[in-house]
């Protein structure tokens, strides 16, 4: 699949475009670079999320679901539909920890 933690890219890009966050593009680029994520991917992720947000998408939930799907595809999360509907048990934070352990960075 991917050689880097793609849901993490979505998460940091979402933070960068959030009006409630002081994260800048340079911050995201630096964080992504530390994890082997190309700068072009950062730019595309931020553009994609900006378009999704303009269309009314809940970016927090969208990012959480990216972790779920990645976990299923990469094998670090059992394929179970509860992961899609139970945001309390399968929080973004918990899923991010599983992804971090899987990707090793």
N, C-alpha and C positions, 0 to 999 in steps of 0.2 A: 504494500500500500504506500505509505509515506515514510520518508526517512527522518521526518521531524514531527513534533507534536502539533499537528494542524489545529486541533481545538484550542490549544494555547494561543496560537496566532489569532484566532477569532476572538478569544477573550481579551487579549491585550489591545487588539484593534478596536473592539467595542468600547473599552475604557478610554481610548484616545478620542473617539468621536462623541463620547458622552458629554453633554453640557455641564454635568455635575462633577466632572473630573478635571484635574489640572494636568493630566498626562498629555504630552505633546507627541507629534510625529517623531521627533528626534528620540524621545524616551522609548517609544515603541520600537523604532529601528534598532536602537542599542540593545534592548532586551531581546528582540528577535535574533539579532546577530549573535548574541551569546549562546543561542540555542540552535544555531545553524540554519535559521530561516532567512531566505534571500530577501533583499530589500524590495524587489519587484512584487514578491508575494505579500509583503506588508502593505504596499500601496494598493494592490488589488483588493485585499481584504477590507481595507478602510473604505474604498470606493463601493464595494459590494454591500457592506453594512450600512453605509450612508443611504444607498438606494433602498435597502430593506426597511430601514427606519422611516424613510419618507413614505413608504407604502403602508405604514402602520404596524410593522412587525415588532413584537416584543423581543428586543435583542437579548435580554437576559435569558429568556426561555429558549430562544434560538441557539444561543451559545451552549446552554446546558444540553440541548438535544444533539448538538454536534459532538459533544463528549460521549453521549450515549451511543450514537452511531459509530463513532470511532472505536469505542470500546468493544462493540460487537464485531466490527470488521477486523480489528487487531487481536481480538481474543482475550482481552483483559477484563471483559465484562460479559457475564452470561447473557445470552439472548433471551430476554424476558420483557414483555410489554410493560411490566410494572415500572421499569426504569423510565419509560416515557411519561407515565402518568403520576408517579409518586416523587414529586420534587423535594419532599421532606427527607425521605430516605436516600434518594439519589440526587443530592444537592450538587450544584456546580462545584463547590469546594471539594466534596468527597470524590466526585468524578475526576476532578483535576489532579487529586492526589494519586488516584489509580493510574491515570495517564502518565504522570510524572514517573511513577515507579516503573511503568512499562517502557517508556522511552529512555529512562536513565539520565534525564537532564531536566 
